[in-house]
């Protein structure tokens, strides 16, 4: 499952969904529990994507390889500004 944390549009979309799900109920109206659960899970997935740096070396290496491929794919698809293979 890709989190695509370098994609600015997806980050903005996630932030907007969080704001919508947890906005003041008096202003926003009733928000479904499914919507709240979905956005919380999305944030947990992002946290797990970053937390690999605190794991054993082979897990760190594996996650970094996956992250590089995700960043490179985003760059090739035009969703990222910089090529991760040149940094």
C-alpha atoms as a printed R data frame, in Angstrom:
   type eleno elety resid chain resno       x      y       z
1  ATOM     1    CA   UNK     A     1   0.000  0.000   0.000
2  ATOM     2    CA   UNK     A     2   1.565  3.280  -1.061
3  ATOM     3    CA   UNK     A     3   1.234  6.341   1.125
4  ATOM     4    CA   UNK     A     4   2.787  8.722  -1.378
5  ATOM     5    CA   UNK     A     5   3.858 11.171   1.351
6  ATOM     6    CA   UNK     A     6   5.736 13.333  -1.138
7  ATOM     7    CA   UNK     A     7   2.587 14.097  -3.143
8  ATOM     8    CA   UNK     A     8   1.493 17.586  -2.064
9  ATOM     9    CA   UNK     A     9  -2.005 17.203  -3.529
10 ATOM    10    CA   UNK     A    10  -2.661 14.003  -1.584
11 ATOM    11    CA   UNK     A    11  -1.330 15.598   1.602
12 ATOM    12    CA   UNK     A    12  -3.698 18.537   1.152
13 ATOM    13    CA   UNK     A    13  -6.595 16.188   0.422
14 ATOM    14    CA   UNK     A    14  -5.832 14.136   3.560
15 ATOM    15    CA   UNK     A    15  -5.609 17.280   5.682
16 ATOM    16    CA   UNK     A    16  -8.929 18.550   4.307
17 ATOM    17    CA   UNK     A    17 -10.611 15.199   5.029
18 ATOM    18    CA   UNK     A    18  -9.246 15.301   8.604
19 ATOM    19    CA   UNK     A    19 -10.611 18.809   9.080
20 ATOM    20    CA   UNK     A    20 -13.987 17.759   7.682
21 ATOM    21    CA   UNK     A    21 -14.184 14.605   9.805
22 ATOM    22    CA   UNK     A    22 -13.217 16.274  13.073
23 ATOM    23    CA   UNK     A    23 -14.644 19.762  12.637
24 ATOM    24    CA   UNK     A    24 -16.818 21.181  15.380
25 ATOM    25    CA   UNK     A    25 -20.110 19.250  15.160
26 ATOM    26    CA   UNK     A    26 -22.128 22.420  15.825
27 ATOM    27    CA   UNK     A    27 -20.676 24.044  12.704
28 ATOM    28    CA   UNK     A    28 -20.244 21.042  10.407
29 ATOM    29    CA   UNK     A    29 -23.162 18.836  11.374
30 ATOM    30    CA   UNK     A    30 -22.971 15.152  12.167
31 ATOM    31    CA   UNK     A    31 -19.955 13.397  10.550
32 ATOM    32    CA   UNK     A    32 -20.110  9.655  10.035
33 ATOM    33    CA   UNK     A    33 -17.971  7.348  12.140
34 ATOM    34    CA   UNK     A    34 -16.831  5.627   8.928
35 ATOM    35    CA   UNK     A    35 -15.352  8.874   7.639
36 ATOM    36    CA   UNK     A    36 -13.527  9.444  10.924
37 ATOM    37    CA   UNK     A    37 -12.231  5.870  11.023
38 ATOM    38    CA   UNK     A    38 -10.995  6.051   7.432
39 ATOM    39    CA   UNK     A    39  -8.979  9.226   7.917
40 ATOM    40    CA   UNK     A    40  -7.499  7.969  11.207
41 ATOM    41    CA   UNK     A    41  -6.375  4.777   9.445
42 ATOM    42    CA   UNK     A    42  -4.812  6.830   6.631
43 ATOM    43    CA   UNK     A    43  -2.808  8.787   9.206
44 ATOM    44    CA   UNK     A    44  -1.757  5.585  10.987
45 ATOM    45    CA   UNK     A    45  -0.500  4.192   7.686
46 ATOM    46    CA   UNK     A    46   1.538  7.347   7.148
47 ATOM    47    CA   UNK     A    47   2.962  7.078  10.671
48 ATOM    48    CA   UNK     A    48   3.973  3.472  10.041
49 ATOM    49    CA   UNK     A    49   5.615  4.541   6.787
50 ATOM    50    CA   UNK     A    50   7.880  6.895   8.728
51 ATOM    51    CA   UNK     A    51   8.415  4.718  11.811
52 ATOM    52    CA   UNK     A    52  10.468  2.170   9.861
53 ATOM    53    CA   UNK     A    53  13.533  4.245  10.734
54 ATOM    54    CA   UNK     A    54  13.313  2.945  14.316
55 ATOM    55    CA   UNK     A    55  13.329 -0.730  13.293
56 ATOM    56    CA   UNK     A    56  16.124 -3.212  12.672
57 ATOM    57    CA   UNK     A    57  18.510 -2.518   9.794
58 ATOM    58    CA   UNK     A    58  16.968 -5.010   7.329
59 ATOM    59    CA   UNK     A    59  13.503 -3.494   7.885
60 ATOM    60    CA   UNK     A    60  14.898  0.036   7.548
61 ATOM    61    CA   UNK     A    61  16.653 -0.928   4.317
62 ATOM    62    CA   UNK     A    62  13.542 -2.605   2.915
63 ATOM    63    CA   UNK     A    63  11.292  0.376   3.697
64 ATOM    64    CA   UNK     A    64  13.811  2.839   2.276
65 ATOM    65    CA   UNK     A    65  13.964  0.877  -0.958
66 ATOM    66    CA   UNK     A    66  10.161  0.913  -1.166
67 ATOM    67    CA   UNK     A    67  10.092  4.623  -0.332
68 ATOM    68    CA   UNK     A    68  12.647  5.384  -3.035
69 ATOM    69    CA   UNK     A    69  10.590  3.488  -5.604
70 ATOM    70    CA   UNK     A    70   7.463  5.345  -4.491
71 ATOM    71    CA   UNK     A    71   9.233  8.721  -4.777
72 ATOM    72    CA   UNK     A    72  10.748  7.811  -8.130
73 ATOM    73    CA   UNK     A    73   7.360  6.655  -9.433
74 ATOM    74    CA   UNK     A    74   5.803  9.936  -8.277
75 ATOM    75    CA   UNK     A    75   8.557 11.862 -10.065
76 ATOM    76    CA   UNK     A    76   8.121  9.872 -13.297
77 ATOM    77    CA   UNK     A    77   4.340 10.423 -13.143
78 ATOM    78    CA   UNK     A    78   4.792 14.176 -12.639
79 ATOM    79    CA   UNK     A    79   3.521 14.213  -9.038
80 ATOM    80    CA   UNK     A    80   6.898 15.178  -7.503
81 ATOM    81    CA   UNK     A    81   9.194 18.076  -8.315
82 ATOM    82    CA   UNK     A    82  12.587 16.405  -7.853
83 ATOM    83    CA   UNK     A    83  14.203 13.181  -9.041
84 ATOM    84    CA   UNK     A    84  15.183 11.169  -5.936
85 ATOM    85    CA   UNK     A    85  17.914  9.339  -7.880
86 ATOM    86    CA   UNK     A    86  19.944 12.547  -8.199
87 ATOM    87    CA   UNK     A    87  20.058 13.426  -4.501
